[in-house]
Amino acid sequence: MKTNRFTLFVTFSLFVLFVQCQKFVETNKEARSILFAGILGSCFSLDTCFDQYVKTTDEGASFQVYDQNGSRIYARQSVLDYNTYKPIASGSKWVTAITAMRAIDCNAGSAGTCGTVTAGSCNNGAVAGAITLSRTTAQVLGWTGTYANVTLRQLLSFTSGLNAGGGNGSGQASCISTLPLGASDTQKNNCVNDIRDQSTGTPGALYQYNSNHMAVAQRMLEVACNKTWDTLFTQLIVTPLGWDASQAVWRGNFRTGEDTDGSLSGAYGLFISPSHYAGMLNALLTNGIAKDSSGVNVNTFLTSNSVTEILADQYNGARIGYSQFSAFGYRWQYGLGNWRFCTVTDVPSECDKDLVSHSIGINGFFPWLDKNRNYMAILAVNNLGRKNGLNLLPPSSTSLFFAETVRPLIHAQIGR
């Protein structure tokens, strides 16, 4: 039922966009025919589905599937290599949430390979106290007024009320993408204060999908731990997982590649390879055990409680103010840095029974995790997007359609 409903949603949205836009936009006819053949027809193996999909991409693509032990059981690539570092857009949100939970675990002395983020080292702030999901902007950043009681949990789940002001609240403060390289504390504080001052949402009552929440979350972590975001990310993620520090970078503007400061771009700004991303995601699949770049287990990377928090429903009664998917009637809810895709979206216990967790990017990068069937998959693509998008629709739409097409094939292969 869920797959059929989703396929109808994608088909309808593509059709609407096609009808609305085709008279105005010059398109790649070959790519369009391939894509619509995929919608109207079907493919019968992972290889043929991937080969059909990749013909519509800008830079090629890769696709990997991993079993419950983190072993790769399927891999196919075209042009874009598994180890090539590219921007992952909103795939970054999952990384930011995992970095935050690593800081919490390391500060509590519950995780390993933490660098200088040791027990009690993230207790800084206007009101000193250990960094947790319950710490507020008042306690860490010294905020007062309407947004003083916004929690780190609300920031990572986009329920903080910090919208972009006006319209549907889906934009972001311009300072996030224009911070100069090596931005000062003052410049970062001014930016998050601007986010606060332009917001109109009620904390805890409104879900708004935008970049502002995570920018404030990153600043809270910097202040609480008395370290820059780059330092936290390096010590908590890059070093223990053996990522290439010269390539695993955050940029404020990933589309242009210019050297702006990425320490507030946790919603979209990371460059990483799909293979290395999989090593990190392995911790959510195996209840806390990540894999480094050589495939070696990194034990106690996350506590089991942190894994649960990241994947759990975090709405707590908030209503959807803006979600790019709710416009089509699909009311996915949210964990920490990741969507919760299921049939019964508004009942967490029911949603958990057929849950697919994911963090799709606007450029088509699409990692997902199925804890019930014990596997994860990563479709890596960087379409910004003249071809895969057909100039008509976001690349995320075609990636979603591909994923929904191949999921039953994966399930048949693993027997679950």
Secondary structure, 3 states (H helix, E strand, C coil): CHHHHHHHHHHHHHHHHHHHHCCCCCCCHHHHHHHHHHHHCCCCCHHHHHHHHHCCCCCCEEEEEECCCCCEEEEEEECCCCCCCEECHHHHHHHHHHHHHHHHHHHCCCCCCCCCCCCCCCCCCCCCCCCCCCCEHHHHHCCCHHHCCCEHHHHHCCCCCCCCCCCCCCCCCCHHHHCECCCCHHHHHHHHHHHHHHCCCCCCCEEECCCHHHHHHHHHHHHHHCCCHHHHHHHHHHHHHCCCCCCCCEECCCCCCCCEECCCCCCCCEEECHHHHHHHHHHHHCCCCEECCCCCEECCCCCHHHHHHHHCCCCCCCEEEECCCHHHCCCCEECCCCEEECCCCCCHHHHHHHCEEECCCCCCCEEEEECCCCEEEEEEECCCCCCCCCCCCCHHHHHHHHHHHHHHHHHHHHCC
